[in-house]
């Protein structure tokens, strides 16, 4: 059986998920983890089967025994880590977005094209069972020509105020909208032609996090579909899920709707209120391993490196998403639509 050695950069929630998957897959050996915080690096190492712990990603990148590197650091820090890994000839799995500026993302795409290593963006909704069914309904012609739709991917205030210490360096648009734009490109098999967006600021800023509260965007596609997209970071903490993800498309022959956050399969009511469990993304299996489409997406990266299977999402997919997000920011700032 072909195998590869992997290092994970980033000791937060998603870095821990990546490490768990690489530690569990039979084709991968997790040999190194890294976080700028010695405490987080040590904590992540303690969850592994004996990986080394680093606090400088360049030390991890410089390890000649490592075949692939997973980048799960804050959004705005991705670019230098990805570029160093590609320059070293490593295969790279990066959390979304590739970068939070168009210039950096273009540089990454060029580096990926020139590198001997592969670069995959972890747009894991491409293997989210609910989203795959929406895509199939479009591709099979069940709903006819897509005319319009609505997508909400928003978080409660827990995310920017408690979960992400670096929320002021990002926004709901970059943190969440990156997933939605790629999902729409994937589902519709089409490219964005024009965007118009408005944003609001004040709620989070009033609590010490200087970033936008919400972006509401109209996304037009080349084949004619128009989608309204909501990305908010100010949903009530009383919401039964930390994230709220819905997608509805209306076509000439029917409509299709996915709601992955309110599936209702498991609900808990406690002193903290009603909560729904996520049984699709990170699925508890009763042991040390996890299931769900988060694992599946990472496994697709491994398949591509070892067996030359197609990448789930390429650097060009990441660049296409960043172009749209940058255009949305320009539209919100100018009050005018932006053509792509």
C-alpha positions in Angstrom: 0.0 0.0 0.0 1.3 3.5 -0.9 1.8 5.8 2.1 2.8 9.4 2.7 4.1 11.4 5.6 2.2 14.5 6.6 2.7 17.6 8.7 -0.2 19.8 10.0 0.3 23.6 10.5 -2.3 25.1 12.8 -3.4 23.9 16.3 -6.9 25.3 16.3 -10.2 23.5 15.7 -9.7 22.6 12.1 -6.0 21.8 12.5 -7.0 19.3 15.2 -9.6 17.8 12.8 -6.9 17.5 10.1 -4.5 15.9 12.5 -7.1 13.3 13.6 -7.9 12.4 10.1 -4.3 12.0 9.0 -3.6 10.0 12.2 -6.5 7.6 11.4 -6.1 7.1 7.6 -4.1 3.9 6.8 -2.3 5.6 3.9 -0.9 8.5 6.0 1.5 9.0 8.8 1.2 12.2 10.8 4.8 13.0 11.7 4.7 16.7 12.6 2.3 19.3 13.9 3.0 23.1 14.3 1.5 26.1 16.0 3.0 29.5 16.8 1.8 28.9 20.4 4.0 26.4 22.2 1.0 25.4 24.4 -1.3 24.7 21.4 1.5 22.8 19.6 2.1 20.6 22.6 -1.6 20.1 23.1 -2.1 19.0 19.5 1.0 16.7 19.7 -0.5 15.1 22.8 -3.6 14.0 20.7 -1.4 12.3 18.1 0.4 8.9 17.9 3.8 10.6 18.5 4.2 13.4 16.0 6.9 16.0 16.5 5.8 19.5 17.6 7.1 22.7 16.1 6.4 26.4 16.7 7.9 27.6 13.4 6.3 26.4 10.2 9.6 26.8 8.3 11.1 24.0 10.5 8.3 21.7 9.5 8.5 22.6 5.8 12.2 22.0 5.9 11.8 18.4 7.1 12.8 16.3 4.0 10.9 13.3 5.2 7.5 15.1 4.9 5.6 14.6 1.7 2.6 16.8 2.3 1.6 19.7 4.5 -1.9 20.7 5.7 -2.4 24.4 6.3 -5.2 25.1 8.9 -4.1 28.5 10.3 -6.1 31.7 10.4 -7.3 32.9 7.0 -4.9 35.8 6.7 -1.8 33.7 7.4 -2.2 31.0 4.7 -0.2 32.6 1.9 3.4 32.5 3.2 3.0 28.9 4.5 1.5 27.6 1.3 4.2 29.4 -0.8 7.1 28.0 1.4 5.6 24.5 1.1 5.2 24.6 -2.7 8.7 26.0 -3.1 10.0 23.0 -1.1 8.1 20.7 -3.5 5.6 19.5 -0.9 2.0 18.6 -1.6 -0.4 21.1 0.1 -3.9 20.9 1.5 -5.1 24.4 2.5 -8.1 25.4 4.4 -10.3 28.0 2.6 -9.7 30.7 1.5 -6.3 30.3 -0.1 -5.6 33.9 1.0 -7.6 37.1 1.9 -6.3 39.2 -1.0 -6.5 38.7 -4.7 -2.8 39.5 -5.2 -1.7 36.8 -2.7 -4.1 34.3 -4.2 -2.8 34.9 -7.8 0.8 34.4 -6.5 -0.2 31.1 -4.9 -1.9 29.9 -8.1 1.2 30.7 -10.1 3.4 28.9 -7.5 1.1 25.9 -7.6 1.4 25.7 -11.4 5.2 25.8 -11.2 5.6 23.4 -8.3 6.1 19.6 -8.4 3.7 19.4 -5.5 -0.1 19.4 -5.7 -2.3 22.0 -4.1 -5.9 21.3 -3.0 -8.2 23.8 -1.3 -10.4 22.1 1.3 -13.8 23.2 -0.1 -15.3 20.2 1.7 -18.9 21.1 0.8 -18.1 19.5 -2.6 -18.5 16.1 -0.7 -21.2 17.3 1.6 -24.0 14.7 0.9 -26.7 17.4 0.9 -24.9 19.7 -1.5 -24.0 16.8 -3.8 -27.8 16.0 -4.0 -28.5 19.6 -4.9 -25.8 19.5 -7.6 -27.2 16.3 -9.0 -30.7 17.8 -9.2 -29.3 20.6 -11.3 -27.0 18.5 -13.4 -29.7 15.9 -14.1 -32.2 18.6 -15.2 -34.7 17.7 -12.4 -35.3 21.4 -11.7 -34.8 22.6 -15.3 -32.8 25.8 -15.8 -31.9 27.4 -12.5 -33.5 30.9 -12.4 -32.8 32.1 -8.9 -31.9 31.0 -5.4 -30.9 31.9 -1.8 -28.0 30.8 0.3 -27.4 31.6 4.0 -24.1 30.6 5.7 -23.9 32.5 8.9 -22.6 32.1 12.4 -23.7 33.1 15.9 -21.7 35.8 17.7 -19.9 32.9 19.5 -17.6 32.6 16.4 -16.2 36.1 16.1 -16.4 37.0 19.8 -15.1 33.7 21.4 -14.0 31.1 18.9 -11.7 33.1 16.6 -9.2 35.3 18.4 -8.3 36.7 14.9 -11.9 37.6 13.8 -10.9 41.3 13.3 -8.5 40.1 10.6 -11.2 38.4 8.6 -15.0 38.7 8.2 -18.0 36.5 7.7 -17.6 37.1 4.0 -14.1 35.6 3.8 -14.6 33.0 6.5 -18.0 31.8 5.3 -18.7 33.3 1.9 -15.6 31.5 0.5 -17.5 28.2 1.1 -20.7 29.5 -0.5 -19.1 30.9 -3.6 -17.3 27.6 -4.3 -20.4 25.7 -3.5 -22.4 27.7 -6.0 -19.7 27.3 -8.7 -19.7 23.6 -8.0 -23.5 23.1 -8.0 -24.3 25.3 -11.0 -21.2 24.4 -13.0 -21.0 28.1 -13.9 -19.0 31.2 -13.3 -20.0 34.5 -11.6 -20.4 37.4 -14.0 -21.5 40.2 -11.7 -22.0 41.0 -8.0 -23.7 43.6 -5.9 -23.3 43.7 -2.2 -24.2 45.8 0.9 -22.6 45.4 4.3 -23.2 46.6 7.8 -20.9 47.2 10.7 -21.5 48.1 14.4 -22.6 45.2 16.5 -19.3 43.4 16.6 -17.3 46.7 16.6 -19.3 47.7 19.7 -18.0 44.6 21.4 -14.4 45.1 20.5 -14.1 43.2 17.2 -13.6 45.6 14.3 -15.1 43.7 11.4 -18.3 43.7 9.3 -21.4 42.2 10.9 -22.9 41.0 7.6 -22.6 41.0 3.8 -25.8 40.6 1.7 -24.8 39.9 -1.9 -26.6 39.4 -5.2 -24.5 37.0 -7.3 -25.2 36.7 -11.1 -24.0 33.8 -13.1 -23.1 33.6 -16.8 -25.9 31.3 -17.6 -28.5 33.6 -16.0 -29.0 32.3 -12.5 -29.1 35.0 -9.8 -28.5 34.0 -6.1 -28.9 36.1 -3.0 -26.2 35.2 -0.4 -26.2 36.1 3.3 -23.0 35.9 5.4 -23.5 37.1 8.9 -21.5 36.9 12.2 -24.2 38.2 14.4 -26.8 35.5 14.7 -28.1 35.1 18.3 -26.1 32.7 20.6 -29.5 31.1 21.3 -29.6 29.7 17.7 -29.7 25.9 18.0 -26.5 25.6 15.9 -23.3 27.7 15.8 -23.6 27.8 12.0 -26.7 28.1 9.8 -26.3 26.8 6.3 -29.2 26.8 3.8 -29.2 26.6 0.0 -32.4 26.8 -2.1 -32.5 26.9 -5.9 -35.6 27.6 -8.0 -35.6 26.3 -11.6 -37.9 26.3 -14.6 -39.2 22.9 -13.6 -38.9 22.7 -9.9 -36.8 23.6 -6.9 -34.4 22.0 -4.5 -33.5 22.9 -0.9 -30.8 21.8 1.5 -30.6 22.7 5.2 -27.6 21.0 6.8 -27.7 22.8 10.1 -31.3 22.0 11.1 -31.5 18.4 10.1 -33.3 17.5 13.3 -31.9 14.0 13.6 -30.5 14.7 17.1 -31.7 17.6 19.3 -30.8 18.5 22.9 -32.7 20.8 25.2 -30.8 21.9 28.3 -30.5 25.0 30.5 -28.6 26.5 27.5 -31.6 26.0 25.3 -32.2 23.9 22.1 -29.2 22.5 20.2 -29.0 20.4 17.0 -26.1 18.1 16.4 -24.0 18.1 13.2 -24.2 14.6 11.8 -22.7 15.4 8.4 -19.5 17.3 8.7 -17.6 15.9 11.7 -19.5 12.8 12.7 -18.6 11.1 16.1 -18.1 7.4 15.7 -17.7 6.4 19.3 -13.9 6.0 19.0 -10.9 8.1 18.1 -11.7 8.4 14.5 -14.2 10.8 12.9 -16.5 10.4 10.0 -18.4 12.8 7.7 -17.5 14.9 4.8 -14.6 16.6 6.6 -12.8 13.3 6.6 -13.9 12.5 3.1 -12.5 15.8 1.7 -9.1 15.2 3.3 -9.1 11.6 2.1 -9.7 12.9 -1.5 -6.4 14.9 -1.1 -4.6 11.7 -0.1 -6.1 9.8 -3.1 -4.8 12.6 -5.4 -1.3 12.5 -4.0 -0.9 8.8 -3.9 -3.0 7.6 -6.8 -3.2 10.7 -9.0 -7.0 11.0 -8.5 -8.5 14.4 -9.4 -8.2 17.1 -6.8 -11.4 18.0 -5.1 -10.7 21.7 -5.6 -7.7 23.2 -7.3 -5.7 26.4 -6.9 -7.7 27.8 -9.8 -10.9 27.1 -7.9 -9.5 28.9 -5.0 -8.5 31.8 -7.2 -12.0 32.0 -8.8 -13.5 32.2 -5.4 -11.2 34.9 -4.2 -11.9 37.0 -7.3 -15.6 36.9 -6.5 -15.1 37.8 -2.8 -12.8 40.7 -3.7 -15.4 41.9 -6.1 -18.1 41.7 -3.4 -15.9 43.8 -1.1 -15.4 46.4 -3.8 -19.2 46.5 -4.4 -20.0 46.9 -0.7 -17.5 49.7 -0.4 -18.6 51.6 -3.6 -22.3 50.9 -3.5 -22.1 49.8 -7.2 -22.3 46.5 -9.0 -18.9 45.0 -10.0 -18.5 42.9 -13.2 -16.1 40.0 -13.3 
